Every structure is written in structure tokens, then in C-alpha cells.
Amino acid sequence: MESLHKNKTWDLVKLPKGKKTVRCKWVFKKKEGTPGVEEPKYKARLVAKGYSQVPGVDFTDVFSPVVKHSSIRALLGIVAMHDLELEQLDVKTAFLHGELEEDIYMQQPEGFTVSEKEDYVCLLKKSLYGLKQSPRQWYKRFDSFMTSHDFKRSSFDSCVYFKKNNDGSFVYLLLYVDDMLIAAKDKGEIRKVKAQLSEEFEMKDLGPAKKILGMEILRDRKTSKLYLSQKGYIEKLLCRFNMRSAKPVSTPLAAHFRLSSALSPQSDDEIKYMSHVPYSSAVGSLMYAMVCSRPDLSYAVSAVSRYMANPGKEHWKAVQWILRYLRGTTNVCLQFGRTEDGVIGYVDADFAGDLDRRRSLTGYVFTIGGCAISWKATLQTTVALSTTEAEYMAITEACKEAIWLKGLFSELNEDLQISTVFCDSQSAIFLTKDQMFHERTKHIDVRYHFVRDIIARGDIVVSKISTHENPADMMTKSLPITKFEHCLDLVGVHC
């Protein structure tokens, strides 16, 4: 309540004729602290019931960007390579800083009604938690503050800010709603940015970065290594789905799982059984682990997430198998180190891997200094008629990501040389280089030919690699344990 008054969130007015009020409620929560940094505490927060807002009257635009996970890992790669300082900040009551553009009237909060003004309502001046436009208004306010303090916003990720100092060194800032990571060579530079932020917003300084978005950051300055793991999150996940005492397995998805929609429930008993199974929340939780720090789960999660609409018992067994794999690999982490390797990509495709519509699978993984920073395993949008074609489409997807990463790094002052993308299909590589417009390739969608222009310009080089040395293999199929472990080793995933 104090921060609401301090921010001058509302004025008490009489409700104008023809206007509706938005209701509100108090939300109480116990917040887990970071061990050694902050204690657990009890929080009360006033939340507006934004679902009763009318589009066009109470709000127009609601989109607000957040930093991409690839950008976070890219920054961690730079921090490890140049041994930078990395600190973390949190904005207290972030959404209360956003300025509202519409007139919104809200009831007075329960328990804090002003005496003799019981029939008055709050005319909101600042955004509140729960309003649909709050995240957008907060981002706009923060963005205008950063740009007014000589920070530049990256054109590749609108939540990455950087500033060049007079001595040529850089300060980087990443924003995810109200969590910030700041990196710089010198602690003094970080202190300066923190002071500027504290003048404008109420900040909570969390010191050296230990945990962001459920990912734990461990640093070993002596050996210049930085580790990113999700041990705590995965243990909670196993506890939630009762898999803490399950027997561990060695690969995320065994080859005997041949998943297709034919395995969806047929009988009433099966439908009833599956209605009590938390399938989608299990897949969603696995997906978060995969997106943050676990490229080894990509193929398995991609396979089970296709059946979210109507999962069967066999699909649920596959999800339990992935959880059993996690049970044995809780400590796995990404290891960033000091190496001179630039951005290297690996790409692979699995021809007609989808049993339902016979679409092929694309898988790619990009590493910096031998550690994965960006990966994807997904079904292709169109059906390929040959393995060459499937690999060709996969190369295109990988090249799009390579261009984005190259752009991001060049802005962050990492002048990485030409990005190389490795592919294990010689015929697909020939197809990217030769300008022969053949009957055979005529029907490949036009967008896949954009890869030729990029390669002709020399922005990206596509090279051949043996299948045994291609870690993207684990993104498109179930592999035997030895090959799987070799793939993990190649992309810096270690226990």
C-alpha cells in the first residue's frame, strides 16, 4: 500500500456517468528467497481484475517484449570469454512505474476505503498488476529511460541494451520484465548504471548473478568457466509429478517409442483414464527446462508435444520416460569457457520422421566456444520428397538463426568471423551452391531459395561434416547411448 501511495498510482474521484469500474483484489503469497542473498518473505499485492477490461475502451495494444533465452546464453558466453563482471537487479513493483494512456476507474481496495469518500473510485494514473496493458507501459517507460541514458537498444532483440564507454569497453543490460542482468569489465561501470537506475526506479540489488528465470549461474573464475543449470527447477518438477524415486534411464526417448496419433485413446475407459493425467502441464514443464538449458531434451519434447490435444497412454509413457531421464541427469549443465571458437552451427534433418503426415524434422544447434547457445527441433511446414530436400529446408532454417546470431554478436562488439553451418548431407550442400534451377527442385517453396543468396554473398559458409561428428543428430532422432553422449560432449552439456 505504501508503494502504491509513493508512486501516486491513483486519484480518488467521483465516477463519471456512463463509465464502468474495474474491480480489484488482494493476492497473498510467500516468496522463496535466494539462499544467502534474501530471506523468504510474505507479500501482499493489489491486483486489478483485468479480464473485465473492454478492448478499445480500456486498452488498445498489449504486446510487451521480453529477452530471448538465446540472448541470455549469448551474453553468458561473452561474459565467460572475456571474464566480465555479471550482476543482477530486480525492480520493486515494476508495473507500478508504467504511465497509463487511457482513463481507467477502479474500485477502492478492500480494507483501505477512505472514510467519508466511500462512493468515490480510483482514477488510475499508473498501471497496476492485472491490467492488460501493464507490461507494455512498463517496458515503454524503461525503454525511454535507457535510451535517454546513452544506451542503445539492439535491433535484433529489443530487450538487450548496450553502451560503449570512452575507453572502448562495453556495458550490457538484459531485461526480462523486472529482472535485469548487467555485465561489464569493470565493477565501477556496473555501480554507475545501478545508481542511475536507482534514481529513477526502486531497485533491489541482488549482487553477482546467481539465479535468473529458474536457471542457476555458477562461476569458477580461476578456470574461467561459467555453468548454467536448472537443478532446483528439475527437482521440483520431479517432485510435482511423483518421479523422485523412479528408476533413471540413459536417453531422453528410447527407440521403441513410435508415437503417432493412432495411439490416441479409442475406448471410453482410455478417455476417462487420460482425463485424469496431467499430460499438458508435464509437457509444458519439460518444455521450459528444454528452452532454458537442456538441448538434450529437444527431440523428445518436440515428439510428445505434438499430441497435447488428445494424448494416449503410450504418449504418457513417453513423457514419464523423459522424466525418468531427468531423474538421472538432474546435475547436467551448460559449460561456457574461454575459447576462441566463434559461432558454429550444426544442422540435421530426419526425412519423413512424422508418422502422421510424413513431414520431416529439422534440428539445429549453435555453439559459441563449444557451448550451445541456441537450438531447435521442429517439424517442417511442408512435406519433403527426398532426404536432400529435407536437409535443404533444414539448412535454410539454420541459416536464418545464424544471421540473427551474427547480427546480435556484431552489435555486442563480438566481431565473430563468418559463421559456419555444418551439415552432413553433401547433396543438400551442392543444392545450396549451384544455381541450377532443376525440375526436381522447382516445387521447393521459394523461401528456401533465399539460402542461396546468403551463401553467394558469403555471409555464411555451409560445410560438410561426418554424421558421427554432427551433434544436431540428437535433435532429430533417438540415438544409442554412446552416440548421444558424444553429441552432448560436442555442445558443452556436462554433468
C-alpha positions in Angstrom: 0.0 0.0 0.0 2.9 2.2 0.8 4.5 1.8 -2.6 1.1 2.5 -4.3 0.8 5.8 -2.5 4.5 6.6 -3.0 4.1 6.1 -6.8 0.9 8.2 -6.8 -0.9 5.3 -8.5 -4.4 6.9 -8.4 -6.6 9.9 -7.5 -9.9 9.5 -5.8 -12.7 10.9 -8.0 -16.5 10.5 -8.4 -17.3 8.0 -11.1 -18.3 9.9 -14.3 -21.6 9.0 -15.9 -21.5 6.0 -18.4 -18.1 4.8 -17.1 -17.6 1.3 -15.6 -15.2 0.4 -12.8 -12.7 -2.4 -12.9 -12.7 -4.5 -9.7 -9.6 -5.4 -7.7 -8.5 -7.9 -5.1 -5.5 -8.6 -2.8 -3.2 -11.5 -3.6 -1.1 -13.0 -0.8 2.0 -15.1 -1.5 5.0 -16.5 0.2 8.1 -15.7 -1.9 11.1 -18.0 -1.8 14.3 -16.1 -1.3 17.7 -16.7 -2.9 19.9 -18.6 -0.3 22.5 -16.2 1.2 21.1 -13.2 -0.6 17.5 -12.7 0.6 15.2 -14.3 3.1 11.8 -15.9 2.2 9.0 -13.3 2.8 5.3 -12.8 2.7 3.9 -10.5 0.1 0.6 -8.8 -0.4 -0.2 -7.3 -3.8 -3.1 -5.3 -5.1 -4.3 -6.8 -8.4 -6.8 -5.3 -10.8 -9.2 -7.7 -12.4 -8.1 -7.0 -16.0 -10.4 -9.6 -17.5 -13.3 -7.2 -17.2 -11.5 -4.5 -19.3 -13.1 -3.7 -22.7 -10.9 -3.7 -25.8 -10.8 -0.2 -27.5 -12.2 1.5 -24.4 -9.8 0.5 -21.5 -6.8 -0.7 -23.6 -5.5 -1.0 -27.2 -2.1 -2.5 -27.5 -0.9 -5.1 -25.0 2.3 -6.6 -26.6 5.4 -6.3 -24.5 8.8 -7.9 -25.5 11.0 -10.0 -23.1 14.6 -11.0 -23.7 15.1 -14.2 -25.7 16.7 -17.1 -23.9 19.3 -17.3 -26.7 20.3 -13.7 -25.9 20.8 -14.6 -22.3 23.1 -17.5 -23.2 24.9 -15.4 -25.8 25.7 -12.8 -23.1 26.8 -15.6 -20.7 29.1 -16.8 -23.5 30.6 -13.3 -23.8 31.0 -13.0 -20.0 32.9 -16.3 -19.8 35.1 -15.5 -22.9 36.2 -12.0 -21.6 35.9 -12.7 -17.8 33.4 -9.9 -17.3 31.6 -9.0 -14.1 28.0 -10.1 -14.1 25.4 -8.7 -11.6 21.7 -8.9 -11.2 19.0 -6.4 -10.3 15.3 -6.6 -9.6 12.8 -3.7 -9.9 10.4 -3.5 -7.0 6.8 -3.3 -8.1 7.8 -2.8 -11.7 4.4 -2.5 -13.2 3.5 0.5 -10.9 6.1 2.6 -12.8 4.2 2.4 -16.2 2.2 5.5 -17.2 -1.4 4.8 -18.3 -2.7 6.4 -21.6 -6.4 5.5 -21.0 -8.7 6.6 -18.3 -9.4 3.6 -16.1 -11.6 3.7 -13.0 -11.2 1.1 -10.2 -13.0 0.3 -7.0 -11.2 1.3 -3.8 -9.2 -1.6 -2.4 -10.8 -3.8 0.2 -9.9 -2.7 3.8 -8.5 0.7 2.6 -11.7 2.6 1.8 -11.2 6.3 2.6 -13.8 7.4 5.2 -16.4 9.9 4.1 -15.5 9.1 0.5 -17.0 5.6 0.3 -18.7 6.2 -3.0 -15.6 7.6 -4.7 -13.5 5.5 -7.1 -9.8 5.4 -8.0 -8.8 7.1 -11.3 -5.6 5.2 -12.2 -2.6 7.3 -13.2 0.0 4.5 -13.2 -0.5 0.9 -14.4 -1.4 -1.8 -11.8 -0.7 -5.5 -11.7 -3.5 -7.3 -13.5 -4.3 -4.6 -16.1 -3.9 -5.9 -19.7 -1.6 -3.0 -20.8 0.7 -3.0 -17.7 3.6 -5.0 -19.1 3.6 -2.8 -22.2 3.5 0.5 -20.3 6.4 -0.6 -18.0 8.5 -1.7 -21.0 7.9 1.7 -22.7 8.9 3.6 -19.6 12.0 1.5 -19.1 13.0 1.8 -22.8 12.7 5.6 -22.8 14.8 5.8 -19.6 17.6 3.6 -21.1 17.7 5.4 -24.4 17.9 8.8 -22.6 21.0 7.5 -20.7 23.0 6.8 -23.9 22.2 3.1 -24.0 21.4 1.7 -27.4 18.7 -0.9 -27.9 19.7 -3.9 -30.0 17.9 -4.2 -33.3 18.0 -8.0 -33.0 16.4 -8.3 -29.5 14.6 -5.3 -28.1 15.3 -6.2 -24.5 19.1 -6.1 -25.0 20.8 -2.8 -24.3 24.4 -1.8 -24.7 26.6 1.2 -24.2 30.1 2.0 -25.4 32.3 3.8 -22.9 35.1 6.3 -23.8 37.8 3.7 -23.3 36.1 1.3 -25.8 34.7 -1.1 -23.2 31.0 -2.1 -23.2 28.3 -2.3 -20.7 25.5 -4.8 -21.5 22.0 -4.9 -19.9 19.4 -7.6 -20.4 15.8 -7.1 -19.3 13.2 -9.8 -18.6 10.1 -8.0 -17.3 11.6 -6.8 -14.0 14.7 -8.9 -13.8 18.0 -7.5 -15.1 21.4 -8.8 -15.8 24.2 -6.2 -16.2 27.7 -7.2 -17.5 30.8 -5.0 -17.8 34.6 -5.4 -17.5 34.7 -3.1 -14.5 32.6 -3.2 -11.3 32.7 0.6 -11.2 30.8 0.8 -14.5 28.1 -1.6 -13.1 27.8 0.6 -10.0 27.3 3.7 -12.2 24.4 2.0 -14.1 22.9 0.8 -10.8 23.0 4.3 -9.4 21.3 5.7 -12.5 18.6 3.0 -12.3 18.0 3.6 -8.5 17.4 7.3 -9.1 14.5 6.5 -11.4 13.1 3.2 -10.1 13.0 1.5 -6.8 15.6 -1.3 -7.2 16.7 -4.4 -5.3 20.4 -5.2 -5.8 20.9 -8.9 -5.8 24.7 -8.7 -6.2 26.6 -11.2 -8.5 24.1 -13.1 -10.7 23.2 -16.4 -9.1 19.8 -17.3 -10.5 17.7 -15.9 -13.3 14.3 -17.3 -14.5 14.9 -20.6 -12.6 18.4 -21.0 -14.1 21.3 -21.2 -11.7 24.5 -19.5 -12.7 27.7 -20.8 -11.2 31.1 -19.2 -11.9 34.6 -20.6 -11.4 36.8 -17.5 -12.0 40.1 -19.4 -11.6 39.4 -21.7 -14.6 37.3 -19.0 -16.5 34.3 -21.3 -16.6 30.6 -20.4 -16.2 27.9 -23.1 -15.6 24.2 -22.8 -16.3 22.0 -25.4 -14.7 18.4 -26.0 -13.6 18.9 -28.4 -10.8 16.4 -26.8 -8.4 13.7 -26.5 -11.1 14.1 -30.1 -12.2 14.0 -31.4 -8.7 10.7 -29.5 -8.1 9.4 -30.9 -11.4 10.2 -34.5 -10.4 8.5 -33.9 -7.0 5.4 -32.5 -8.7 4.9 -35.5 -11.0 5.9 -38.1 -8.3 9.0 -39.2 -10.2 11.6 -38.6 -7.4 12.1 -42.3 -6.7 11.7 -43.5 -10.3 14.4 -45.6 -11.9 16.6 -43.5 -14.1 17.2 -44.2 -17.8 20.1 -43.1 -20.0 18.5 -41.5 -23.1 15.5 -39.0 -23.3 13.4 -41.1 -25.6 14.0 -44.7 -26.4 13.8 -46.0 -30.0 10.9 -48.3 -29.2 8.5 -45.3 -28.8 6.9 -45.0 -32.2 4.5 -42.1 -31.5 1.6 -41.3 -33.7 -2.0 -40.0 -33.4 -3.2 -43.6 -34.0 -2.2 -44.2 -30.3 -4.7 -41.6 -29.1 -7.5 -43.0 -26.8 -10.1 -45.1 -28.6 -12.3 -46.6 -25.8 -14.3 -44.7 -23.2 -12.1 -46.2 -20.4 -9.0 -44.9 -22.0 -10.5 -41.4 -22.5 -11.6 -41.4 -18.8 -8.1 -42.6 -17.7 -6.4 -39.9 -19.7 -8.6 -37.1 -18.4 -7.0 -37.5 -15.0 -3.4 -37.4 -16.4 -1.6 -34.0 -16.1 -0.2 -34.5 -19.7 -0.1 -30.9 -20.9 1.3 -29.5 -17.7 4.0 -32.2 -17.7 5.0 -31.4 -21.3 4.9 -27.6 -20.6 7.2 -28.0 -17.6 9.6 -30.2 -19.6 9.5 -27.6 -22.4 10.6 -24.9 -20.1 13.6 -27.0 -19.0 14.4 -27.7 -22.7 14.2 -24.0 -23.7 16.4 -22.8 -20.9 19.4 -25.1 -20.6 18.7 -28.6 -21.9 19.2 -29.1 -25.6 19.4 -32.8 -25.0 15.6 -32.8 -24.4 14.7 -31.1 -27.7 13.8 -34.1 -29.8 11.9 -35.9 -27.0 9.8 -32.8 -26.1 9.2 -32.0 -29.7 7.8 -35.6 -30.2 5.5 -35.6 -27.1 4.2 -32.1 -27.6 2.5 -33.0 -30.9 -0.2 -34.9 -29.1 -1.2 -32.3 -26.5 -4.8 -32.1 -27.9 -5.5 -35.8 -27.5 -2.8 -37.8 -25.7 -3.0 -41.6 -25.2 -1.4 -44.0 -22.7 1.6 -44.6 -24.9 2.2 -40.8 -25.2 2.0 -40.5 -21.4 4.6 -43.4 -21.0 6.9 -41.4 -23.3 6.6 -38.3 -21.1 7.3 -40.5 -18.0 10.4 -41.8 -19.8 11.6 -38.3 -20.3 11.0 -37.6 -16.5 13.0 -40.8 -15.7 15.8 -39.5 -17.9 15.8 -36.2 -15.9 15.8 -38.1 -12.7 19.3 -39.4 -13.6 20.6 -36.2 -15.1 19.5 -33.5 -12.6 23.0 -32.1 -12.4 23.5 -31.6 -16.2 24.6 -28.1 -17.1 25.8 -25.9 -20.0 29.5 -25.1 -19.6 30.8 -21.8 -21.1 34.5 -21.3 -21.2 37.3 -19.2 -22.6 37.9 -20.3 -26.1 38.5 -18.6 -29.4 35.8 -20.6 -31.4 33.2 -18.3 -32.9 29.6 -19.2 -33.6 29.4 -22.6 -35.2 26.1 -24.2 -36.3 25.2 -27.9 -36.8 22.1 -28.9 -38.7 20.4 -32.2 -39.5 17.1 -33.4 -40.8 15.2 -36.6 -40.4 13.3 -37.5 -43.6 9.5 -38.1 -43.1 10.0 -38.6 -39.3 6.4 -37.7 -38.5 4.3 -40.8 -38.8 1.0 -38.9 -39.2 1.6 -36.6 -42.1 5.1 -37.7 -43.1 6.6 -34.4 -42.6 10.4 -34.2 -42.0 12.1 -33.0 -38.8 14.5 -30.0 -38.7 17.1 -29.9 -35.9 19.9 -27.4 -35.4 22.2 -26.3 -32.6 24.6 -23.3 -32.5 27.6 -23.1 -30.2 30.0 -20.4 -29.1 33.2 -21.5 -27.7 32.0 -25.1 -27.9 28.9 -24.5 -25.7 25.3 -24.5 -27.0 23.5 -21.1 -27.1 20.7 -21.7 -29.5 18.8 -24.9 -30.6 15.6 -26.1 -32.1 13.9 -29.3 -33.0 10.7 -28.8 -35.1 8.5 -30.3 -37.8 8.9 -28.8 -41.2 5.9 -27.0 -42.5 5.8 -28.8 -45.9 6.3 -32.4 -46.9 9.7 -33.0 -48.5 10.0 -35.6 -51.3 13.6 -36.6 -50.7 16.2 -36.6 -48.0 18.2 -33.9 -49.9 15.1 -31.7 -49.9 14.5 -32.2 -46.2 18.1 -31.3 -45.4 17.9 -28.3 -47.7 14.9 -27.0 -45.8 16.7 -27.6 -42.6 19.8 -25.7 -43.8 17.5 -22.7 -44.5 16.1 -22.7 -41.0 19.6 -22.9 -39.5 20.8 -20.0 -41.8 18.1 -17.8 -40.6 19.2 -18.4 -37.0 22.8 -17.9 -38.0 22.1 -14.5 -39.5 20.3 -13.4 -36.3 23.1 -14.6 -34.0 25.7 -13.0 -36.2 23.8 -9.7 -36.1 23.4 -9.9 -32.3 27.1 -10.6 -31.7 28.3 -7.9 -34.1 26.2 -5.4 -32.1 27.6 -6.6 -28.8 31.1 -5.9 -30.1 32.0 -9.5 -30.7 33.3 -9.3 -34.2 32.9 -13.0 -34.9 34.2 -14.2 -38.3 31.9 -15.7 -40.9 29.6 -18.2 -39.3 29.9 -21.7 -40.4 27.0 -24.1 -40.6 27.9 -27.8 -40.7 25.6 -30.3 -42.5 26.1 -34.0 -43.1 24.4 -34.1 -46.5 26.7 -33.5 -49.4 23.8 -33.3 -51.9 22.0 -30.6 -50.0 25.2 -28.6 -49.8 25.6 -28.8 -53.6 22.0 -27.7 -53.9 22.7 -24.5 -51.9 25.7 -23.6 -54.0 24.6 -24.4 -57.6 22.3 -22.0 -59.4 20.8 -24.8 -61.4 17.0 -24.5 -61.3 16.1 -28.0 -61.9 12.7 -29.7 -62.4 13.5 -31.7 -59.3 13.8 -28.6 -57.1 11.2 -26.4 -58.7 8.5 -27.2 -56.2 10.6 -26.5 -53.1 9.0 -23.4 -51.7 10.5 -20.1 -52.8 11.6 -19.1 -49.3 14.1 -21.9 -49.2 15.9 -20.4 -52.1 16.8 -17.4 -50.0 19.6 -19.5 -48.5 21.4 -19.4 -51.9 21.6 -15.7 -51.9 23.1 -15.6 -48.4 25.7 -18.2 -49.3 26.5 -16.4 -52.5 27.0 -13.2 -50.6 29.4 -15.0 -48.3 27.7 -14.2 -45.0 27.5 -17.9 -44.1 29.5 -20.9 -45.1 27.9 -24.3 -45.3 30.4 -27.1 -44.9 30.3 -30.9 -44.8 30.7 -32.8 -41.6 30.7 -36.5 -40.9 27.4 -37.8 -39.3 29.4 -39.1 -36.4 30.6 -35.6 -35.5 27.3 -33.8 -36.0 25.6 -33.1 -32.7 22.4 -32.0 -34.4 21.7 -35.7 -34.9 20.3 -35.8 -31.4 17.8 -33.2 -32.3 16.0 -35.3 -34.9 16.1 -38.9 -33.8 16.5 -41.3 -30.8 20.2 -42.3 -30.6 22.1 -45.1 -28.9 23.7 -44.0 -25.6 27.3 -43.8 -26.8 26.5 -41.6 -29.8 24.1 -39.5 -27.6 26.8 -38.8 -25.0 29.3 -37.9 -27.8 26.7 -35.3 -29.2 26.3 -33.8 -25.7 30.0 -33.5 -25.3 30.3 -31.6 -28.6 27.8 -28.9 -27.5 29.2 -28.4 -24.0 26.5 -30.2 -22.0 28.3 -31.7 -19.0 27.4 -33.4 -15.7 
